[in-house]
Amino acid sequence: MKFRYAILYVRDVKSTLDFYVNAFGMTKKMLHESGGYGELDTGDTVLAFASVAAMADKGATLANVKSPSFEIAFETDDVTRDIEKAIAAGAKLVQEPRHMDWGQTVAYVSDADGFLIEICTPIG
């Protein structure tokens, strides 16, 4: 078995894709003609977004965005630069960059739907 993709349910798929492209330099892989589903080109494991309406069709509801149950992490060689870029693109700062005891620099932002996003250096 192979972990293939993660799908986050959002209010506006196109705007979310645009945000991740602008904030983190991702490449949009596809946006379905309905506008209700889209993917980023993120390698072997795809980060995808589907509309909240699609989630409602499955009988589910939005999670509490003030208490996220997971985070997305992007690795970079310059956390400060990339946090500033994300904020300029509309991300909300959650935690300033911090150097951790194990040799990693870590910072957090959230997107418009409240998803927690970690920006970090490789563990050194």
DRENTORFI-934428 format. One record per residue: x, y, z of N, C-alpha, C in turn; residue number from 1. Coordinates in nm, 2 decimals, always signed. Example, Ala and Ser with C-alpha at 12.3 -4.5 7.8 and 13.67 -1.06 7.14 Angstrom:
# DRENTORFI-934428
n_px=+1.32 | n_py=-0.57 | n_pz=+0.78 | ca_px=+1.23 | ca_py=-0.45 | ca_pz=+0.78 | c_px=+1.32 | c_py=-0.33 | c_pz=+0.78 | k=1
n_px=+1.28 | n_py=-0.22 | n_pz=+0.71 | ca_px=+1.37 | ca_py=-0.11 | ca_pz=+0.71 | c_px=+1.29 | c_py=+0.00 | c_pz=+0.79 | k=2
# end
This chain:
# DRENTORFI-934428
n_px=+0.08 | n_py=-0.12 | n_pz=+0.00 | ca_px=+0.00 | ca_py=+0.00 | ca_pz=+0.00 | c_px=+0.09 | c_py=+0.12 | c_pz=+0.00 | k=1
n_px=+0.04 | n_py=+0.23 | n_pz=-0.07 | ca_px=+0.12 | ca_py=+0.35 | ca_pz=-0.08 | c_px=+0.03 | c_py=+0.47 | c_pz=-0.05 | k=2
n_px=+0.09 | n_py=+0.56 | n_pz=+0.04 | ca_px=+0.02 | ca_py=+0.69 | ca_pz=+0.07 | c_px=+0.02 | c_py=+0.77 | c_pz=-0.06 | k=3
n_px=-0.09 | n_py=+0.80 | n_pz=-0.12 | ca_px=-0.10 | ca_py=+0.87 | ca_pz=-0.25 | c_px=-0.13 | c_py=+1.01 | c_pz=-0.24 | k=4
n_px=-0.23 | n_py=+1.05 | n_pz=-0.16 | ca_px=-0.27 | ca_py=+1.19 | ca_pz=-0.16 | c_px=-0.34 | c_py=+1.22 | c_pz=-0.03 | k=5
n_px=-0.34 | n_py=+1.35 | n_pz=+0.01 | ca_px=-0.42 | ca_py=+1.41 | ca_pz=+0.12 | c_px=-0.51 | c_py=+1.51 | c_pz=+0.06 | k=6
n_px=-0.64 | n_py=+1.51 | n_pz=+0.10 | ca_px=-0.73 | ca_py=+1.61 | ca_pz=+0.05 | c_px=-0.78 | c_py=+1.69 | c_pz=+0.17 | k=7
n_px=-0.77 | n_py=+1.83 | n_pz=+0.15 | ca_px=-0.82 | ca_py=+1.92 | ca_pz=+0.25 | c_px=-0.94 | c_py=+1.98 | c_pz=+0.19 | k=8
n_px=-1.04 | n_py=+1.99 | n_pz=+0.28 | ca_px=-1.17 | ca_py=+2.05 | ca_pz=+0.23 | c_px=-1.17 | c_py=+2.20 | c_pz=+0.26 | k=9
n_px=-1.19 | n_py=+2.28 | n_pz=+0.16 | ca_px=-1.18 | ca_py=+2.43 | ca_pz=+0.17 | c_px=-1.30 | c_py=+2.50 | c_pz=+0.11 | k=10
n_px=-1.32 | n_py=+2.63 | n_pz=+0.14 | ca_px=-1.43 | ca_py=+2.70 | ca_pz=+0.10 | c_px=-1.42 | c_py=+2.73 | c_pz=-0.05 | k=11
n_px=-1.30 | n_py=+2.76 | n_pz=-0.10 | ca_px=-1.28 | ca_py=+2.80 | ca_pz=-0.24 | c_px=-1.15 | c_py=+2.74 | c_pz=-0.29 | k=12
n_px=-1.17 | n_py=+2.63 | n_pz=-0.37 | ca_px=-1.06 | ca_py=+2.55 | ca_pz=-0.42 | c_px=-0.96 | c_py=+2.64 | c_pz=-0.51 | k=13
n_px=-1.01 | n_py=+2.71 | n_pz=-0.60 | ca_px=-0.93 | ca_py=+2.79 | ca_pz=-0.69 | c_px=-0.84 | c_py=+2.89 | c_pz=-0.61 | k=14
n_px=-0.91 | n_py=+2.96 | n_pz=-0.52 | ca_px=-0.83 | ca_py=+3.06 | ca_pz=-0.43 | c_px=-0.73 | c_py=+2.99 | c_pz=-0.35 | k=15
n_px=-0.76 | n_py=+2.87 | n_pz=-0.30 | ca_px=-0.67 | ca_py=+2.80 | ca_pz=-0.21 | c_px=-0.55 | c_py=+2.76 | c_pz=-0.30 | k=16
n_px=-0.57 | n_py=+2.70 | n_pz=-0.42 | ca_px=-0.46 | ca_py=+2.67 | ca_pz=-0.51 | c_px=-0.37 | c_py=+2.79 | c_pz=-0.53 | k=17
n_px=-0.44 | n_py=+2.90 | n_pz=-0.57 | ca_px=-0.36 | ca_py=+3.02 | ca_pz=-0.60 | c_px=-0.28 | c_py=+3.06 | c_pz=-0.48 | k=18
n_px=-0.33 | n_py=+3.05 | n_pz=-0.36 | ca_px=-0.26 | ca_py=+3.09 | ca_pz=-0.24 | c_px=-0.13 | c_py=+3.00 | c_pz=-0.22 | k=19
n_px=-0.15 | n_py=+2.87 | n_pz=-0.23 | ca_px=-0.03 | ca_py=+2.78 | ca_pz=-0.22 | c_px=+0.07 | c_py=+2.80 | c_pz=-0.32 | k=20
n_px=+0.03 | n_py=+2.84 | n_pz=-0.44 | ca_px=+0.13 | ca_py=+2.87 | ca_pz=-0.55 | c_px=+0.20 | c_py=+3.00 | c_pz=-0.51 | k=21
n_px=+0.13 | n_py=+3.10 | n_pz=-0.47 | ca_px=+0.19 | ca_py=+3.23 | ca_pz=-0.44 | c_px=+0.27 | c_py=+3.23 | c_pz=-0.31 | k=22
n_px=+0.22 | n_py=+3.16 | n_pz=-0.21 | ca_px=+0.28 | ca_py=+3.16 | ca_pz=-0.08 | c_px=+0.40 | c_py=+3.07 | c_pz=-0.07 | k=23
n_px=+0.40 | n_py=+2.95 | n_pz=-0.13 | ca_px=+0.50 | ca_py=+2.85 | ca_pz=-0.11 | c_px=+0.57 | c_py=+2.81 | c_pz=-0.24 | k=24
n_px=+0.54 | n_py=+2.87 | n_pz=-0.35 | ca_px=+0.60 | ca_py=+2.83 | ca_pz=-0.48 | c_px=+0.56 | c_py=+2.70 | c_pz=-0.53 | k=25
n_px=+0.45 | n_py=+2.65 | n_pz=-0.49 | ca_px=+0.40 | ca_py=+2.52 | ca_pz=-0.55 | c_px=+0.35 | c_py=+2.54 | c_pz=-0.69 | k=26
n_px=+0.34 | n_py=+2.43 | n_pz=-0.76 | ca_px=+0.29 | ca_py=+2.43 | ca_pz=-0.90 | c_px=+0.15 | c_py=+2.37 | c_pz=-0.90 | k=27
n_px=+0.05 | n_py=+2.44 | n_pz=-0.96 | ca_px=-0.08 | ca_py=+2.38 | ca_pz=-0.97 | c_px=-0.07 | c_py=+2.27 | c_pz=-1.07 | k=28
n_px=-0.12 | n_py=+2.15 | n_pz=-1.03 | ca_px=-0.12 | ca_py=+2.03 | ca_pz=-1.12 | c_px=-0.25 | c_py=+2.03 | c_pz=-1.20 | k=29
n_px=-0.36 | n_py=+2.06 | n_pz=-1.13 | ca_px=-0.49 | ca_py=+2.06 | ca_pz=-1.20 | c_px=-0.60 | c_py=+2.12 | c_pz=-1.12 | k=30
n_px=-0.70 | n_py=+2.18 | n_pz=-1.19 | ca_px=-0.82 | ca_py=+2.23 | ca_pz=-1.12 | c_px=-0.94 | c_py=+2.17 | c_pz=-1.21 | k=31
n_px=-1.02 | n_py=+2.09 | n_pz=-1.15 | ca_px=-1.14 | ca_py=+2.03 | ca_pz=-1.22 | c_px=-1.22 | c_py=+2.14 | c_pz=-1.28 | k=32
n_px=-1.28 | n_py=+2.12 | n_pz=-1.39 | ca_px=-1.37 | ca_py=+2.22 | ca_pz=-1.46 | c_px=-1.48 | c_py=+2.27 | c_pz=-1.37 | k=33
n_px=-1.53 | n_py=+2.18 | n_pz=-1.27 | ca_px=-1.63 | ca_py=+2.22 | ca_pz=-1.18 | c_px=-1.58 | c_py=+2.32 | c_pz=-1.08 | k=34
n_px=-1.45 | n_py=+2.33 | n_pz=-1.06 | ca_px=-1.39 | ca_py=+2.42 | ca_pz=-0.96 | c_px=-1.40 | c_py=+2.36 | c_pz=-0.82 | k=35
n_px=-1.45 | n_py=+2.24 | n_pz=-0.81 | ca_px=-1.47 | ca_py=+2.17 | ca_pz=-0.68 | c_px=-1.36 | c_py=+2.08 | c_pz=-0.63 | k=36
n_px=-1.25 | n_py=+2.07 | n_pz=-0.72 | ca_px=-1.14 | ca_py=+1.98 | ca_pz=-0.68 | c_px=-1.02 | c_py=+2.03 | c_pz=-0.75 | k=37
n_px=-0.90 | n_py=+2.03 | n_pz=-0.69 | ca_px=-0.78 | ca_py=+2.07 | ca_pz=-0.75 | c_px=-0.66 | c_py=+2.00 | c_pz=-0.68 | k=38
n_px=-0.55 | n_py=+2.00 | n_pz=-0.75 | ca_px=-0.43 | ca_py=+1.94 | ca_pz=-0.69 | c_px=-0.31 | c_py=+2.02 | c_pz=-0.72 | k=39
n_px=-0.21 | n_py=+2.01 | n_pz=-0.63 | ca_px=-0.08 | ca_py=+2.07 | ca_pz=-0.64 | c_px=+0.02 | c_py=+1.97 | c_pz=-0.69 | k=40
n_px=+0.12 | n_py=+2.00 | n_pz=-0.76 | ca_px=+0.22 | ca_py=+1.91 | ca_pz=-0.80 | c_px=+0.33 | c_py=+1.91 | c_pz=-0.69 | k=41
n_px=+0.32 | n_py=+1.81 | n_pz=-0.60 | ca_px=+0.40 | ca_py=+1.80 | ca_pz=-0.48 | c_px=+0.48 | c_py=+1.67 | c_pz=-0.48 | k=42
n_px=+0.50 | n_py=+1.61 | n_pz=-0.59 | ca_px=+0.58 | ca_py=+1.48 | ca_pz=-0.59 | c_px=+0.50 | c_py=+1.36 | c_pz=-0.58 | k=43
n_px=+0.55 | n_py=+1.26 | n_pz=-0.52 | ca_px=+0.48 | ca_py=+1.13 | ca_pz=-0.51 | c_px=+0.35 | c_py=+1.13 | c_pz=-0.43 | k=44
n_px=+0.34 | n_py=+1.22 | n_pz=-0.33 | ca_px=+0.22 | ca_py=+1.23 | ca_pz=-0.25 | c_px=+0.16 | c_py=+1.37 | c_pz=-0.29 | k=45
n_px=+0.04 | n_py=+1.36 | n_pz=-0.34 | ca_px=-0.03 | ca_py=+1.48 | ca_pz=-0.39 | c_px=-0.11 | c_py=+1.55 | c_pz=-0.27 | k=46
n_px=-0.09 | n_py=+1.68 | n_pz=-0.27 | ca_px=-0.17 | ca_py=+1.77 | ca_pz=-0.18 | c_px=-0.29 | c_py=+1.82 | c_pz=-0.27 | k=47
n_px=-0.41 | n_py=+1.78 | n_pz=-0.23 | ca_px=-0.53 | ca_py=+1.81 | ca_pz=-0.30 | c_px=-0.63 | c_py=+1.89 | c_pz=-0.22 | k=48
n_px=-0.72 | n_py=+1.96 | n_pz=-0.28 | ca_px=-0.82 | ca_py=+2.04 | ca_pz=-0.22 | c_px=-0.96 | c_py=+2.01 | c_pz=-0.28 | k=49
n_px=-1.06 | n_py=+1.99 | n_pz=-0.20 | ca_px=-1.19 | ca_py=+1.97 | ca_pz=-0.25 | c_px=-1.28 | c_py=+2.07 | c_pz=-0.18 | k=50
n_px=-1.40 | n_py=+2.10 | n_pz=-0.24 | ca_px=-1.49 | ca_py=+2.20 | ca_pz=-0.19 | c_px=-1.56 | c_py=+2.15 | c_pz=-0.06 | k=51
n_px=-1.59 | n_py=+2.24 | n_pz=+0.02 | ca_px=-1.67 | ca_py=+2.21 | ca_pz=+0.14 | c_px=-1.80 | c_py=+2.14 | c_pz=+0.10 | k=52
n_px=-1.86 | n_py=+2.19 | n_pz=-0.01 | ca_px=-1.98 | ca_py=+2.13 | ca_pz=-0.06 | c_px=-1.96 | c_py=+1.98 | c_pz=-0.09 | k=53
n_px=-1.85 | n_py=+1.94 | n_pz=-0.14 | ca_px=-1.82 | ca_py=+1.80 | ca_pz=-0.17 | c_px=-1.82 | c_py=+1.72 | c_pz=-0.04 | k=54
n_px=-1.76 | n_py=+1.78 | n_pz=+0.07 | ca_px=-1.76 | ca_py=+1.72 | ca_pz=+0.20 | c_px=-1.90 | c_py=+1.70 | c_pz=+0.25 | k=55
n_px=-1.98 | n_py=+1.81 | n_pz=+0.24 | ca_px=-2.12 | ca_py=+1.80 | ca_pz=+0.28 | c_px=-2.20 | c_py=+1.69 | c_pz=+0.21 | k=56
n_px=-2.16 | n_py=+1.67 | n_pz=+0.08 | ca_px=-2.23 | ca_py=+1.56 | ca_pz=+0.01 | c_px=-2.20 | c_py=+1.42 | c_pz=+0.07 | k=57
n_px=-2.08 | n_py=+1.41 | n_pz=+0.14 | ca_px=-2.05 | ca_py=+1.29 | ca_pz=+0.21 | c_px=-2.10 | c_py=+1.28 | c_pz=+0.35 | k=58
n_px=-2.18 | n_py=+1.39 | n_pz=+0.39 | ca_px=-2.24 | ca_py=+1.39 | ca_pz=+0.53 | c_px=-2.14 | c_py=+1.44 | c_pz=+0.64 | k=59
n_px=-2.03 | n_py=+1.50 | n_pz=+0.60 | ca_px=-1.93 | ca_py=+1.55 | ca_pz=+0.70 | c_px=-1.94 | c_py=+1.70 | c_pz=+0.71 | k=60
n_px=-1.88 | n_py=+1.75 | n_pz=+0.82 | ca_px=-1.88 | ca_py=+1.90 | ca_pz=+0.84 | c_px=-1.73 | c_py=+1.94 | c_pz=+0.86 | k=61
n_px=-1.71 | n_py=+2.07 | n_pz=+0.86 | ca_px=-1.58 | ca_py=+2.13 | ca_pz=+0.88 | c_px=-1.53 | c_py=+2.10 | c_pz=+1.02 | k=62
n_px=-1.40 | n_py=+2.08 | n_pz=+1.03 | ca_px=-1.33 | ca_py=+2.07 | ca_pz=+1.16 | c_px=-1.33 | c_py=+2.20 | c_pz=+1.22 | k=63
n_px=-1.30 | n_py=+2.21 | n_pz=+1.35 | ca_px=-1.28 | ca_py=+2.34 | ca_pz=+1.42 | c_px=-1.15 | c_py=+2.39 | c_pz=+1.38 | k=64
n_px=-1.14 | n_py=+2.50 | n_pz=+1.30 | ca_px=-1.02 | ca_py=+2.55 | ca_pz=+1.25 | c_px=-0.94 | c_py=+2.62 | c_pz=+1.36 | k=65
n_px=-1.00 | n_py=+2.65 | n_pz=+1.47 | ca_px=-0.92 | ca_py=+2.70 | ca_pz=+1.59 | c_px=-0.84 | c_py=+2.59 | c_pz=+1.66 | k=66
n_px=-0.87 | n_py=+2.47 | n_pz=+1.63 | ca_px=-0.80 | ca_py=+2.35 | ca_pz=+1.69 | c_px=-0.77 | c_py=+2.25 | c_pz=+1.59 | k=67
n_px=-0.67 | n_py=+2.28 | n_pz=+1.50 | ca_px=-0.64 | ca_py=+2.19 | ca_pz=+1.39 | c_px=-0.59 | c_py=+2.06 | c_pz=+1.44 | k=68
n_px=-0.63 | n_py=+1.95 | n_pz=+1.37 | ca_px=-0.59 | ca_py=+1.82 | ca_pz=+1.42 | c_px=-0.47 | c_py=+1.76 | c_pz=+1.34 | k=69
n_px=-0.41 | n_py=+1.84 | n_pz=+1.25 | ca_px=-0.29 | ca_py=+1.81 | ca_pz=+1.18 | c_px=-0.23 | c_py=+1.93 | c_pz=+1.12 | k=70
n_px=-0.11 | n_py=+1.91 | n_pz=+1.07 | ca_px=-0.04 | ca_py=+2.02 | ca_pz=+1.00 | c_px=+0.02 | c_py=+1.98 | c_pz=+0.87 | k=71
n_px=+0.04 | n_py=+2.07 | n_pz=+0.78 | ca_px=+0.12 | ca_py=+2.05 | ca_pz=+0.66 | c_px=+0.26 | c_py=+2.10 | c_pz=+0.68 | k=72
n_px=+0.36 | n_py=+2.04 | n_pz=+0.64 | ca_px=+0.50 | ca_py=+2.09 | ca_pz=+0.66 | c_px=+0.57 | c_py=+2.10 | c_pz=+0.53 | k=73
n_px=+0.63 | n_py=+2.22 | n_pz=+0.51 | ca_px=+0.71 | ca_py=+2.24 | ca_pz=+0.39 | c_px=+0.86 | c_py=+2.27 | c_pz=+0.43 | k=74
n_px=+0.95 | n_py=+2.20 | n_pz=+0.38 | ca_px=+1.09 | ca_py=+2.21 | ca_pz=+0.41 | c_px=+1.16 | c_py=+2.31 | c_pz=+0.32 | k=75
n_px=+1.25 | n_py=+2.39 | n_pz=+0.38 | ca_px=+1.31 | ca_py=+2.50 | ca_pz=+0.30 | c_px=+1.45 | c_py=+2.52 | c_pz=+0.36 | k=76
n_px=+1.54 | n_py=+2.60 | n_pz=+0.29 | ca_px=+1.67 | ca_py=+2.63 | ca_pz=+0.35 | c_px=+1.66 | c_py=+2.77 | c_pz=+0.41 | k=77
n_px=+1.55 | n_py=+2.84 | n_pz=+0.40 | ca_px=+1.54 | ca_py=+2.98 | ca_pz=+0.46 | c_px=+1.40 | c_py=+3.00 | c_pz=+0.51 | k=78
n_px=+1.38 | n_py=+2.97 | n_pz=+0.64 | ca_px=+1.25 | ca_py=+2.98 | ca_pz=+0.70 | c_px=+1.20 | c_py=+3.12 | c_pz=+0.70 | k=79
n_px=+1.29 | n_py=+3.21 | n_pz=+0.74 | ca_px=+1.24 | ca_py=+3.35 | ca_pz=+0.75 | c_px=+1.20 | c_py=+3.41 | c_pz=+0.62 | k=80
n_px=+1.27 | n_py=+3.39 | n_pz=+0.52 | ca_px=+1.23 | ca_py=+3.43 | ca_pz=+0.38 | c_px=+1.10 | c_py=+3.38 | c_pz=+0.34 | k=81
n_px=+1.08 | n_py=+3.25 | n_pz=+0.36 | ca_px=+0.96 | ca_py=+3.18 | ca_pz=+0.32 | c_px=+0.84 | c_py=+3.21 | c_pz=+0.40 | k=82
n_px=+0.86 | n_py=+3.24 | n_pz=+0.53 | ca_px=+0.75 | ca_py=+3.28 | ca_pz=+0.62 | c_px=+0.70 | c_py=+3.42 | c_pz=+0.57 | k=83
n_px=+0.79 | n_py=+3.51 | n_pz=+0.54 | ca_px=+0.76 | ca_py=+3.64 | ca_pz=+0.50 | c_px=+0.68 | c_py=+3.64 | c_pz=+0.36 | k=84
n_px=+0.73 | n_py=+3.55 | n_pz=+0.27 | ca_px=+0.66 | ca_py=+3.53 | ca_pz=+0.15 | c_px=+0.52 | c_py=+3.48 | c_pz=+0.17 | k=85
n_px=+0.50 | n_py=+3.39 | n_pz=+0.26 | ca_px=+0.37 | ca_py=+3.33 | ca_pz=+0.29 | c_px=+0.27 | c_py=+3.44 | c_pz=+0.34 | k=86
n_px=+0.33 | n_py=+3.52 | n_pz=+0.44 | ca_px=+0.25 | ca_py=+3.62 | ca_pz=+0.50 | c_px=+0.21 | c_py=+3.73 | c_pz=+0.39 | k=87
n_px=+0.30 | n_py=+3.76 | n_pz=+0.30 | ca_px=+0.27 | ca_py=+3.86 | ca_pz=+0.19 | c_px=+0.16 | c_py=+3.80 | c_pz=+0.10 | k=88
n_px=+0.15 | n_py=+3.67 | n_pz=+0.09 | ca_px=+0.05 | ca_py=+3.61 | ca_pz=+0.01 | c_px=-0.08 | c_py=+3.59 | c_pz=+0.08 | k=89
n_px=-0.09 | n_py=+3.62 | n_pz=+0.21 | ca_px=-0.22 | ca_py=+3.61 | ca_pz=+0.28 | c_px=-0.22 | c_py=+3.52 | c_pz=+0.40 | k=90
n_px=-0.11 | n_py=+3.45 | n_pz=+0.43 | ca_px=-0.10 | ca_py=+3.36 | ca_pz=+0.54 | c_px=-0.11 | c_py=+3.44 | c_pz=+0.67 | k=91
n_px=-0.16 | n_py=+3.38 | n_pz=+0.78 | ca_px=-0.16 | ca_py=+3.44 | ca_pz=+0.91 | c_px=-0.05 | c_py=+3.38 | c_pz=+0.99 | k=92
n_px=+0.04 | n_py=+3.47 | n_pz=+1.05 | ca_px=+0.15 | ca_py=+3.42 | ca_pz=+1.13 | c_px=+0.10 | c_py=+3.35 | c_pz=+1.26 | k=93
n_px=+0.14 | n_py=+3.23 | n_pz=+1.29 | ca_px=+0.11 | ca_py=+3.16 | ca_pz=+1.41 | c_px=+0.22 | c_py=+3.16 | c_pz=+1.51 | k=94
n_px=+0.34 | n_py=+3.14 | n_pz=+1.45 | ca_px=+0.47 | ca_py=+3.13 | ca_pz=+1.54 | c_px=+0.58 | c_py=+3.18 | c_pz=+1.45 | k=95
n_px=+0.66 | n_py=+3.28 | n_pz=+1.51 | ca_px=+0.78 | ca_py=+3.33 | ca_pz=+1.44 | c_px=+0.88 | c_py=+3.22 | c_pz=+1.43 | k=96
n_px=+0.98 | n_py=+3.23 | n_pz=+1.34 | ca_px=+1.08 | ca_py=+3.12 | ca_pz=+1.33 | c_px=+1.16 | c_py=+3.11 | c_pz=+1.46 | k=97
n_px=+1.18 | n_py=+2.98 | n_pz=+1.50 | ca_px=+1.25 | ca_py=+2.94 | ca_pz=+1.62 | c_px=+1.35 | c_py=+2.84 | c_pz=+1.59 | k=98
n_px=+1.47 | n_py=+2.85 | n_pz=+1.65 | ca_px=+1.57 | ca_py=+2.75 | ca_pz=+1.63 | c_px=+1.55 | c_py=+2.65 | c_pz=+1.74 | k=99
n_px=+1.53 | n_py=+2.52 | n_pz=+1.70 | ca_px=+1.50 | ca_py=+2.41 | ca_pz=+1.80 | c_px=+1.63 | c_py=+2.35 | c_pz=+1.84 | k=100
n_px=+1.63 | n_py=+2.28 | n_pz=+1.96 | ca_px=+1.74 | ca_py=+2.22 | ca_pz=+2.02 | c_px=+1.80 | c_py=+2.11 | c_pz=+1.93 | k=101
n_px=+1.72 | n_py=+2.05 | n_pz=+1.85 | ca_px=+1.76 | ca_py=+1.94 | ca_pz=+1.76 | c_px=+1.82 | c_py=+1.99 | c_pz=+1.63 | k=102
n_px=+1.84 | n_py=+2.12 | n_pz=+1.61 | ca_px=+1.91 | ca_py=+2.18 | ca_pz=+1.50 | c_px=+1.82 | c_py=+2.22 | c_pz=+1.38 | k=103
n_px=+1.69 | n_py=+2.23 | n_pz=+1.40 | ca_px=+1.60 | ca_py=+2.27 | ca_pz=+1.30 | c_px=+1.54 | c_py=+2.40 | c_pz=+1.33 | k=104
n_px=+1.51 | n_py=+2.48 | n_pz=+1.23 | ca_px=+1.44 | ca_py=+2.61 | ca_pz=+1.25 | c_px=+1.30 | c_py=+2.59 | c_pz=+1.20 | k=105
n_px=+1.20 | n_py=+2.63 | n_pz=+1.28 | ca_px=+1.06 | ca_py=+2.60 | ca_pz=+1.26 | c_px=+0.98 | c_py=+2.73 | c_pz=+1.28 | k=106
n_px=+0.88 | n_py=+2.75 | n_pz=+1.19 | ca_px=+0.78 | ca_py=+2.86 | ca_pz=+1.21 | c_px=+0.65 | c_py=+2.80 | c_pz=+1.16 | k=107
n_px=+0.54 | n_py=+2.87 | n_pz=+1.20 | ca_px=+0.41 | ca_py=+2.83 | ca_pz=+1.16 | c_px=+0.32 | c_py=+2.95 | c_pz=+1.11 | k=108
n_px=+0.24 | n_py=+2.92 | n_pz=+1.00 | ca_px=+0.14 | ca_py=+3.01 | ca_pz=+0.96 | c_px=+0.01 | c_py=+2.93 | c_pz=+0.94 | k=109
n_px=-0.10 | n_py=+3.00 | n_pz=+0.91 | ca_px=-0.22 | ca_py=+2.93 | ca_pz=+0.88 | c_px=-0.28 | c_py=+2.99 | c_pz=+0.75 | k=110
n_px=-0.35 | n_py=+2.91 | n_pz=+0.68 | ca_px=-0.41 | ca_py=+2.96 | ca_pz=+0.55 | c_px=-0.55 | c_py=+3.01 | c_pz=+0.58 | k=111
n_px=-0.62 | n_py=+3.05 | n_pz=+0.48 | ca_px=-0.75 | ca_py=+3.12 | ca_pz=+0.49 | c_px=-0.86 | c_py=+3.02 | c_pz=+0.56 | k=112
n_px=-0.84 | n_py=+2.89 | n_pz=+0.54 | ca_px=-0.93 | ca_py=+2.80 | ca_pz=+0.60 | c_px=-0.89 | c_py=+2.75 | c_pz=+0.74 | k=113
n_px=-0.77 | n_py=+2.81 | n_pz=+0.79 | ca_px=-0.73 | ca_py=+2.78 | ca_pz=+0.93 | c_px=-0.63 | c_py=+2.66 | c_pz=+0.94 | k=114
n_px=-0.59 | n_py=+2.60 | n_pz=+0.82 | ca_px=-0.50 | ca_py=+2.49 | ca_pz=+0.83 | c_px=-0.36 | c_py=+2.53 | c_pz=+0.87 | k=115
n_px=-0.30 | n_py=+2.46 | n_pz=+0.96 | ca_px=-0.17 | ca_py=+2.49 | ca_pz=+1.02 | c_px=-0.06 | c_py=+2.45 | c_pz=+0.92 | k=116
n_px=+0.03 | n_py=+2.54 | n_pz=+0.89 | ca_px=+0.13 | ca_py=+2.51 | ca_pz=+0.80 | c_px=+0.27 | c_py=+2.53 | c_pz=+0.86 | k=117
n_px=+0.35 | n_py=+2.43 | n_pz=+0.87 | ca_px=+0.49 | ca_py=+2.44 | ca_pz=+0.92 | c_px=+0.58 | c_py=+2.47 | c_pz=+0.81 | k=118
n_px=+0.67 | n_py=+2.57 | n_pz=+0.83 | ca_px=+0.78 | ca_py=+2.59 | ca_pz=+0.74 | c_px=+0.91 | c_py=+2.56 | c_pz=+0.82 | k=119
n_px=+0.99 | n_py=+2.47 | n_pz=+0.77 | ca_px=+1.10 | ca_py=+2.43 | ca_pz=+0.85 | c_px=+1.22 | c_py=+2.40 | c_pz=+0.77 | k=120
n_px=+1.34 | n_py=+2.40 | n_pz=+0.83 | ca_px=+1.46 | ca_py=+2.36 | ca_pz=+0.77 | c_px=+1.47 | c_py=+2.21 | c_pz=+0.79 | k=121
n_px=+1.56 | n_py=+2.14 | n_pz=+0.71 | ca_px=+1.59 | ca_py=+2.00 | ca_pz=+0.73 | c_px=+1.64 | c_py=+1.98 | c_pz=+0.88 | k=122
n_px=+1.61 | n_py=+1.87 | n_pz=+0.94 | ca_px=+1.67 | ca_py=+1.84 | ca_pz=+1.07 | c_px=+1.82 | c_py=+1.82 | c_pz=+1.05 | k=123
n_px=+1.89 | n_py=+1.90 | n_pz=+1.13 | ca_px=+2.03 | ca_py=+1.90 | ca_pz=+1.12 | c_px=+2.10 | c_py=+1.86 | c_pz=+1.23 | k=124
# end
